[in-house]
Structure formats: structure tokens, C-alpha cells
């Protein structure tokens, strides 16, 4: 697929122009969000941003019933972000948004938008130095993507994590493994899923140590001083950050940031194929009198168990990392596939999660060999399955119709369609 064979594409603006347009677009949307939220019942700002802002306010203003609970708390006059119900993130996010109180309530949106722009700069640098001499068209897929700029300007923090992940990839592709290990530990602290990338990194480091020859076994290829150093550096970064947060904020940090996600039961509608099963077995959902006090049947326990989604999800995410993590040039592909299957088979899946794997598309597209017709078909299926689900979700969310089963069926269509798209991309990859 030649991106520059079309004469129209030769007249694409420079990267500096795209960067300026992207920045102005985000600033305009943030300013517009202030006006929109003041004049509309349906808010432009994401509800999560209000959670972040409230958490930052609690950190900045300690009071009775709102104090950090760690061993170092007595040395600090600081509140707890977990006083805000539904705050399930690292305290660093709340600390990052403390200027919301000092400067302006939209400060955090500008931070998230800036993270978007910096991620675009990293994508451009990777494309220019490692993949293509001209990369403006591809980097525009990130900087001018409605999914990307809408989510960040509405106040989602996903752009910060995307920046951390891209920085990790940037260092890994240049062989700066110590820096990559530290950044991977930071990314995993921010949100746990990037730890799966470590498997592919270990495979690449071990394969390079053996000179690129055929390995006698994955375990023997990854157990060497270089891989142990990478693992220790990454793990130490993650543990050091966790220990620091625990020392200040105590048990609520562990419970809300990490342990909550292990036993989380989300019966609200989302793209996940597991949501309907959780909905049917959710505590208190049984119409039978006294059912809440009865011993739950083994099959309900199985459906509620995190292992039901965790085992297939981790098997695929880690397995693809083991399979494709061999060469440094394959890291983009390996991380894309790992993230794609992680999202599709996650027990909770919303549109924001799509950013986790679409982040790699500008870097992956030059390595794909497919016709424009097939690329359009994949894009149509990817968008179409979401639209099909959203049309049914509208009936539930806004019309109050009982369409849970029909929505679940459409969720299965979404899973099958996305798997077909992934297989097509894997077949088109030029190794």
C-alpha cells in the first residue's frame, strides 16, 4: 500500500502546519467546552474529568475525614483523592490536576491535549527516523483523529498514558532498554495493562543477545543478564512508585487503584462480551425471594469470577507477545496485536479503550501490504460493528427499553468483526 503514489497526497501540509492546526483545534474545543457545559444539560466534559478534579481538590484541601492514611501522612498536610467516590486511579493523576484549583478548572484538559500533541511528535520522530522519510499523512491519523482529540478535550486522561507508552516504545526501538524499562514501570503504575508489553521486550532483548539466530527455547532466550536487568529495572520502578504512593495514601491506594479491578463486576452495558453474563448474575438481580441470602450456584460463581475473562484475555495478550516479540522491528506489530486482543476480550470495554491500540496504527500502516479496497472493508467493519452496537445502546440508555439481550448479541457481532479485522491486519503484516 503506497501512501504517496497518489499525487494529491504530495500536497499535504508540512508537519509544523499539522501540529499548529492540531493544537489550535484542541484549544478551540476546550474553550467551547466551557460555553457548552454552561448552556447545555448534556455536558461536553466527561464525567471522569469531574472525578479527577474533585480528587485534586480533596488532595489540596485536607480536613477531618479527608486525610492521607499512609505512614508518611503525619509529615504531610495532604488530603486523599480516594475521598472522592469512584476515583480508581493513581494519586499522581490527582496531583497532576491540582492546578485546576489554582489556575483554571480546564487546566487538566490542556495537559491532556498537550500529551496528545507530544505523542504526535513522538510518532512523527519514529516514522521519519525508522520507517518513512515522509510521515505527515500518517501522523495526521493521530493528531487529527476525532476519537483522539475529542476524548482528550473532554477531559479523559488516556492521552497521558498514551504518551508514556509511546515514550517506552521510542526508547525500545532505539535500544535504550534501561530507559524503556523505567518508562514501562511508570506506564504500568499509571494503568496496569502495559505490563503485557514487557513480554515482547524480553523476547527482543534475548533474541538480540543470541545474535538473531533461532533460539532453542523461549525461556533460554530470555533468561540472560540483559533481560534480568530489564525486568528488575521495570519491576523496581513499578514497586518504588507503588511503595511511595502507599507510604503517603495507605491502603486506599492499593484497594482503589489495583485490587478493585480484580474483583470488579460491571453490569452496565459496554462492548465487552462478558457484560450480559455479569448482568444476569449480578448480586440482587435475581427475582426470587431470599435469593440474595442463598448460596450462589457454581455456574454463577464461575461467570462472576474475574478468571472467566482474565484467563483467555491474558493467554492471548501474553501469548501474542511471546509469539511476535523476536525482532526490534516487530515491536510495533507485537504491541498492537497484544493491545487489540487485550481490549476486545477485556471484561469492560468502552470507546476510550480503542485509543490503546489505534495509537500504534500510524506506525504500523507502512508495514502492511493490502489493497485500498480491503483496507476500506476493514475500516467499515470496525466502524460498522460499533455503530450497530451504539444504535441498540441508544434504545437502552435514552429510551429505557429492555434490550439487554439484543445489545449483548450485537456485542458478540462486534467481537467477531474485530477479530476478523485483526486477522486481516496480521495477514497483511510484512515481516
C-alpha positions as CSV (number, residue, x, y, z in Angstrom):
1,X,0.0,0.0,0.0
2,X,1.8,3.1,-1.2
3,X,0.7,6.2,0.6
4,X,2.5,8.7,-1.6
5,X,1.8,7.3,-5.0
6,X,-1.4,9.4,-5.2
7,X,-0.4,12.9,-6.4
8,X,-3.0,14.5,-4.1
9,X,-1.1,13.3,-1.1
10,X,2.1,15.1,-2.2
11,X,0.4,18.4,-1.4
12,X,-0.2,17.5,2.3
13,X,0.8,20.4,4.6
14,X,4.0,20.2,6.5
15,X,4.3,18.6,9.9
16,X,4.7,22.0,11.5
17,X,1.4,23.1,9.9
18,X,-0.4,19.9,11.1
19,X,1.0,20.4,14.6
20,X,-0.3,24.0,14.6
21,X,-3.7,23.1,13.3
22,X,-4.0,20.2,15.8
23,X,-3.0,22.5,18.7
24,X,-5.5,25.2,17.7
25,X,-8.2,22.7,17.3
26,X,-7.8,21.4,20.8
27,X,-7.6,24.8,22.3
28,X,-10.8,25.8,20.5
29,X,-12.6,22.7,21.7
30,X,-11.6,23.2,25.3
31,X,-12.8,26.8,25.1
32,X,-16.0,25.6,23.5
33,X,-16.5,23.0,26.2
34,X,-16.7,25.8,28.8
35,X,-19.5,27.5,26.9
36,X,-21.3,24.2,26.1
37,X,-21.3,23.0,29.7
38,X,-22.7,26.3,30.9
39,X,-25.6,26.2,28.4
40,X,-26.5,22.5,27.9
41,X,-27.9,19.8,30.0
42,X,-25.8,17.2,28.1
43,X,-22.3,18.1,29.0
44,X,-19.3,18.1,26.7
45,X,-16.9,17.4,29.6
46,X,-16.5,13.8,30.5
47,X,-17.8,12.8,33.9
48,X,-14.4,11.3,34.7
49,X,-12.9,14.8,34.5
50,X,-15.1,15.9,37.2
51,X,-14.0,12.9,39.3
52,X,-10.3,13.9,38.6
53,X,-11.0,17.5,39.5
54,X,-12.8,16.6,42.7
55,X,-9.9,14.2,43.7
56,X,-7.4,17.0,43.1
57,X,-9.5,19.3,45.3
58,X,-9.5,16.7,48.1
59,X,-5.7,16.3,47.9
60,X,-5.2,20.1,48.1
61,X,-7.7,20.6,51.0
62,X,-7.3,18.1,53.8
63,X,-9.9,18.1,56.5
64,X,-11.5,15.8,59.1
65,X,-12.4,12.6,57.3
66,X,-10.2,13.6,54.3
67,X,-6.6,12.9,55.1
68,X,-3.9,10.6,53.6
69,X,-3.6,7.4,55.6
70,X,-0.1,6.3,54.9
71,X,2.8,6.2,57.3
72,X,4.2,9.5,55.9
73,X,0.8,11.2,56.1
74,X,1.7,12.6,59.5
75,X,4.5,14.6,57.9
76,X,2.4,16.0,55.1
77,X,-0.7,18.2,55.2
78,X,-2.4,16.5,52.4
79,X,-5.8,15.0,51.7
80,X,-6.8,11.8,50.0
81,X,-8.0,11.6,46.4
82,X,-9.9,8.5,47.4
83,X,-12.3,10.5,49.5
84,X,-13.9,11.1,46.1
85,X,-16.1,8.1,45.4
86,X,-15.3,6.3,42.1
87,X,-11.8,7.6,41.9
88,X,-9.8,4.5,40.9
89,X,-6.6,5.9,39.6
90,X,-3.0,6.6,40.8
91,X,-2.8,9.6,43.1
92,X,-0.3,11.1,40.7
93,X,-3.2,11.9,38.4
94,X,-5.0,13.9,41.1
95,X,-1.7,15.7,42.0
96,X,-1.2,16.5,38.3
97,X,-4.5,18.2,38.2
98,X,-4.1,20.3,41.4
99,X,-3.6,23.5,39.3
100,X,-7.3,23.1,38.4
101,X,-7.8,24.8,41.8
102,X,-5.0,27.3,41.4
103,X,-5.3,28.4,37.8
104,X,-8.4,27.3,36.0
105,X,-10.8,24.3,36.1
106,X,-9.8,23.4,32.5
107,X,-6.1,23.2,33.3
108,X,-6.2,19.4,33.2
109,X,-7.8,19.4,29.7
110,X,-4.9,21.5,28.4
111,X,-2.5,19.0,30.0
112,X,-4.2,16.1,28.3
113,X,-4.3,17.9,25.0
114,X,-0.6,18.7,25.3
115,X,0.0,15.0,25.9
116,X,-1.8,14.3,22.6
117,X,0.4,16.7,20.8
118,X,3.6,15.3,22.3
119,X,2.5,11.8,21.4
120,X,2.1,13.0,17.8
121,X,5.7,14.4,17.9
122,X,7.0,11.1,19.1
123,X,5.1,9.2,16.3
124,X,6.5,11.6,13.8
125,X,10.1,11.2,15.0
126,X,9.7,7.4,14.9
127,X,8.2,7.5,11.4
128,X,10.8,9.8,10.0
129,X,13.8,8.0,11.6
130,X,12.8,4.4,11.4
131,X,10.0,3.8,8.9
132,X,9.3,6.5,6.4
133,X,11.1,9.6,5.1
134,X,7.8,11.5,4.9
135,X,5.3,10.9,7.7
136,X,2.9,13.9,7.8
137,X,-0.1,11.9,6.4
138,X,0.4,9.1,8.9
139,X,0.9,11.3,12.0
140,X,-2.3,13.2,11.0
141,X,-4.1,9.9,11.7
142,X,-3.3,10.6,15.3
143,X,-3.3,14.3,15.6
144,X,-6.4,14.9,13.6
145,X,-8.4,11.9,14.7
146,X,-11.8,12.9,16.1
147,X,-11.6,10.0,18.5
148,X,-8.3,11.2,19.8
149,X,-8.9,15.0,20.1
150,X,-12.5,14.6,21.4
151,X,-11.5,12.2,24.2
152,X,-8.6,14.4,25.4
153,X,-10.5,17.7,25.2
154,X,-13.5,16.2,27.1
155,X,-11.1,15.5,29.9
156,X,-10.0,11.9,29.6
157,X,-6.5,11.1,30.9
158,X,-5.9,8.4,28.4
159,X,-3.6,10.7,26.4
160,X,-1.1,10.8,29.3
161,X,-0.8,7.0,29.3
162,X,-0.5,7.0,25.5
163,X,2.4,9.4,25.9
164,X,4.1,7.1,28.4
165,X,3.6,4.1,26.2
166,X,4.9,5.8,23.1
167,X,8.0,7.1,25.1
168,X,8.6,3.5,26.1
169,X,8.3,2.3,22.5
170,X,10.6,5.1,21.3
171,X,13.3,4.1,23.7
172,X,12.9,0.4,23.0
173,X,13.1,0.8,19.2
174,X,16.4,2.7,19.8
175,X,17.8,0.0,22.1
176,X,17.7,2.2,25.1
177,X,16.5,-0.6,27.3
178,X,17.2,0.9,30.7
179,X,15.1,4.0,29.9
180,X,12.4,1.7,28.3
181,X,12.3,-0.4,31.4
182,X,11.8,2.6,33.7
183,X,9.1,4.1,31.4
184,X,7.4,0.7,31.2
185,X,7.3,0.6,35.0
186,X,5.8,4.1,35.1
187,X,3.2,3.2,32.4
188,X,2.2,0.1,34.4
189,X,1.9,2.2,37.6
190,X,-0.4,4.7,35.7
191,X,-2.6,1.9,34.4
192,X,-1.8,-1.8,34.8
193,X,-2.3,-3.2,31.2
194,X,1.1,-2.0,29.7
195,X,2.8,-4.7,31.7
196,X,2.0,-7.1,28.8
197,X,4.5,-5.3,26.6
198,X,7.3,-6.5,28.8
199,X,7.0,-10.0,27.4
200,X,7.7,-8.8,23.9
201,X,10.6,-6.6,25.1
202,X,12.2,-9.6,26.9
203,X,11.8,-11.6,23.7
204,X,13.5,-8.9,21.6
205,X,16.4,-8.4,24.1
206,X,17.0,-12.1,24.4
207,X,16.8,-12.7,20.7
208,X,19.3,-9.8,20.0
209,X,21.7,-11.3,22.6
210,X,21.7,-14.6,20.7
211,X,22.6,-12.7,17.5
212,X,19.2,-13.2,15.9
213,X,19.7,-16.9,15.4
214,X,17.0,-19.5,16.0
215,X,16.5,-20.0,19.7
216,X,16.4,-23.4,21.3
217,X,13.6,-22.3,23.6
218,X,11.9,-19.1,24.7
219,X,12.9,-19.5,28.3
220,X,16.6,-19.9,27.4
221,X,16.4,-16.9,25.1
222,X,15.0,-14.5,27.6
223,X,16.9,-15.6,30.8
224,X,20.1,-13.7,30.4
225,X,21.8,-10.8,32.3
226,X,20.3,-8.2,29.9
227,X,16.7,-9.4,30.3
228,X,17.1,-9.8,34.0
229,X,18.3,-6.2,34.2
230,X,15.4,-5.0,32.2
231,X,12.9,-6.9,34.3
232,X,14.5,-5.7,37.6
233,X,14.6,-2.1,36.4
234,X,11.0,-2.2,35.2
235,X,9.7,-4.0,38.3
236,X,11.7,-1.8,40.7
237,X,10.2,1.4,39.1
238,X,6.7,0.0,39.4
239,X,7.3,-1.1,43.0
240,X,9.0,2.1,44.0
241,X,6.2,4.2,42.7
242,X,3.6,1.9,44.4
243,X,5.6,2.0,47.7
244,X,5.7,5.8,47.6
245,X,2.0,6.1,47.0
246,X,1.3,3.5,49.7
247,X,3.5,5.3,52.1
248,X,1.6,8.5,51.6
249,X,-2.0,7.4,51.0
250,X,-2.0,3.9,52.6
251,X,-4.4,1.0,51.9
252,X,-7.0,3.1,49.9
253,X,-4.3,3.4,47.2
254,X,-4.0,-0.3,46.8
255,X,-7.7,-1.0,47.2
256,X,-8.9,1.5,44.7
257,X,-6.1,1.7,42.1
258,X,-5.4,-2.0,41.8
259,X,-7.4,-4.5,43.9
260,X,-10.7,-3.0,42.9
261,X,-10.1,-4.0,39.3
262,X,-9.5,-7.7,40.2
263,X,-13.0,-8.2,41.7
264,X,-14.8,-5.5,39.7
265,X,-18.3,-6.5,38.5
266,X,-19.6,-4.1,35.9
267,X,-23.1,-4.9,34.9
268,X,-23.6,-1.7,32.9
269,X,-23.8,-2.1,29.1
270,X,-20.5,-1.9,27.3
271,X,-18.8,-3.6,24.3
272,X,-17.5,-6.5,26.3
273,X,-18.9,-10.0,25.6
274,X,-19.0,-10.6,29.3
275,X,-21.3,-7.7,30.4
276,X,-24.6,-9.6,29.9
277,X,-23.4,-12.6,31.8
278,X,-22.4,-10.3,34.7
279,X,-25.7,-8.5,34.4
280,X,-27.7,-11.8,34.7
281,X,-25.7,-12.9,37.8
282,X,-25.2,-9.6,39.4
283,X,-25.9,-9.7,43.2
284,X,-29.5,-8.7,43.8
285,X,-30.6,-9.2,40.2
286,X,-32.5,-12.5,41.0
287,X,-36.3,-12.0,41.3
288,X,-36.6,-15.0,43.7
289,X,-37.3,-14.0,47.3
290,X,-34.4,-14.6,49.6
291,X,-32.0,-15.3,46.7
292,X,-29.6,-12.8,47.9
293,X,-29.0,-14.8,51.0
294,X,-28.8,-18.1,49.3
295,X,-25.6,-19.9,48.2
296,X,-24.9,-18.8,44.7
297,X,-24.8,-21.6,42.2
298,X,-21.4,-22.7,41.0
299,X,-22.1,-21.6,37.4
300,X,-23.0,-18.1,38.7
301,X,-19.8,-18.0,40.7
302,X,-17.9,-19.0,37.6
303,X,-19.5,-16.3,35.5
304,X,-18.7,-13.7,38.2
305,X,-15.2,-14.8,38.7
306,X,-12.5,-12.5,37.2
307,X,-10.8,-15.6,35.9
308,X,-13.6,-16.1,33.4
309,X,-12.4,-13.1,31.4
310,X,-8.8,-12.9,32.8
311,X,-7.6,-16.3,31.6
312,X,-8.5,-16.0,27.9
313,X,-7.5,-12.3,27.8
314,X,-4.1,-12.9,29.4
315,X,-3.5,-16.0,27.3
316,X,-4.0,-14.1,24.1
317,X,-2.2,-10.9,25.2
318,X,0.9,-12.6,26.6
319,X,0.8,-15.4,24.1
320,X,1.0,-12.9,21.1
321,X,3.8,-11.1,22.9
322,X,5.7,-14.4,23.1
323,X,5.0,-15.2,19.5
324,X,5.8,-11.9,17.9
325,X,8.4,-10.5,20.3
326,X,11.5,-11.6,18.4
327,X,12.9,-8.6,16.5
328,X,13.0,-5.0,17.4
329,X,11.4,-4.1,14.1
330,X,8.4,-6.2,15.1
331,X,7.7,-4.4,18.4
332,X,5.1,-2.1,16.9
333,X,3.2,-5.0,15.4
334,X,3.5,-7.1,18.6
335,X,2.3,-4.3,20.9
336,X,-0.6,-3.6,18.5
337,X,-1.8,-7.2,18.5
338,X,-1.3,-7.6,22.2
339,X,-3.3,-4.4,23.0
340,X,-6.0,-5.3,20.4
341,X,-6.8,-8.7,22.0
342,X,-6.5,-7.2,25.5
343,X,-9.2,-4.6,24.7
344,X,-11.5,-6.9,22.7
345,X,-11.5,-9.6,25.4
346,X,-11.5,-7.3,28.4
347,X,-14.3,-7.7,30.9
348,X,-15.1,-4.0,30.5
349,X,-14.7,-2.3,27.1
350,X,-15.6,1.3,26.2
351,X,-14.7,3.6,23.3
352,X,-11.8,5.1,25.2
353,X,-10.1,1.8,25.3
354,X,-9.8,1.9,21.5
355,X,-7.2,4.5,21.8
356,X,-4.9,2.0,23.4
357,X,-4.3,0.1,20.1
358,X,-5.2,2.8,17.5
359,X,-2.2,4.6,19.0
360,X,0.1,2.3,17.0
361,X,-1.7,2.4,13.7
362,X,0.3,5.3,12.2
363,X,3.5,3.3,12.9
364,X,2.0,0.0,11.7
365,X,0.4,1.1,8.5
366,X,3.6,1.4,6.5
367,X,4.4,-2.2,7.4
368,X,1.1,-3.6,6.0
369,X,0.6,-4.8,2.5
370,X,-3.1,-4.7,1.5
371,X,-5.2,-3.2,-1.2
372,X,-7.2,0.0,-0.7
373,X,-10.4,-1.9,-1.1
374,X,-9.5,-4.4,1.7
375,X,-8.4,-1.6,4.0
376,X,-11.7,0.2,3.4
377,X,-13.5,-3.1,4.2
378,X,-11.7,-3.5,7.5
379,X,-12.4,0.1,8.4
380,X,-16.1,-0.3,7.5
381,X,-16.4,-3.4,9.7
382,X,-14.6,-1.8,12.6
383,X,-16.8,1.3,12.5
384,X,-19.9,-0.6,11.4
385,X,-19.9,-3.0,14.3
386,X,-19.6,-0.1,16.8
387,X,-22.4,1.8,15.1
388,X,-24.6,-1.3,15.2
389,X,-24.0,-1.7,19.0
390,X,-24.4,2.1,19.6
391,X,-27.8,2.1,17.8
392,X,-29.1,-0.6,20.2
393,X,-27.4,1.1,23.2
394,X,-29.3,4.3,22.5
395,X,-32.6,2.4,23.0
396,X,-31.4,1.3,26.4
397,X,-29.7,4.5,27.6
398,X,-32.1,7.1,26.3
399,X,-35.4,5.3,25.6
400,X,-35.3,3.0,28.6
401,X,-36.1,-0.1,26.5
402,X,-35.2,-3.6,27.8
403,X,-32.8,-4.6,25.0
404,X,-30.0,-6.1,27.1
405,X,-30.0,-9.4,25.2
406,X,-30.2,-7.8,21.8
407,X,-27.3,-5.5,22.9
408,X,-25.3,-8.4,24.0
409,X,-25.8,-10.1,20.6
410,X,-24.6,-7.0,18.9
411,X,-21.6,-7.0,21.3
412,X,-20.8,-10.5,20.1
413,X,-21.0,-9.2,16.5
414,X,-18.6,-6.5,17.5
415,X,-16.1,-9.1,18.9
416,X,-16.3,-11.3,15.8
417,X,-16.0,-8.3,13.4
418,X,-13.0,-7.0,15.3
419,X,-11.3,-10.4,15.3
420,X,-11.8,-10.6,11.6
421,X,-10.2,-7.2,11.2
422,X,-7.3,-8.2,13.4
423,X,-6.7,-11.4,11.4
424,X,-6.7,-9.4,8.2
425,X,-4.1,-7.0,9.7
426,X,-1.9,-9.8,10.9
427,X,-2.0,-11.5,7.4
428,X,-1.1,-8.2,5.8
429,X,1.9,-7.6,8.0
430,X,5.3,-7.8,6.2
431,X,7.7,-9.5,8.5
